Amino acid sequence: MKSPRPPLFLERSTYRRRRLMDAARILPVVGFVLILLPVLWTRGSDVGTAGEAVYLFGLWAVLIVAAALLSGPLRSALRRDVQGDAPDAGTETKAPEPRGS
């Protein structure tokens, strides 16, 4: 029998960045499903066209605000990662020159 693998440790900032990326990926899917809800309402309810229009424009505004709220922290987290991975200017190594014959 194999021994159990040790739990995977993720740094807190990496974990949060990944969850933000997951939320940014799922937001359009959730928006699409919520936009389709008025199609189900027309079958047997009292909600008219005006109510559906208010719902759609309200949902549109909420999706814009949610995307804006997600983009700020995600942009700064990705910027920190890119700056952290860049090599220092003083540590650049020069490739060896080819030998002539």
Summary of the structure (lengths in Angstrom):
residues: 101
radius of gyration: 24.9
end to end distance: 60.0
largest distance: 89.1
contacts: 172
relative contact order: 0.10
helix: 69%
strand: 0%
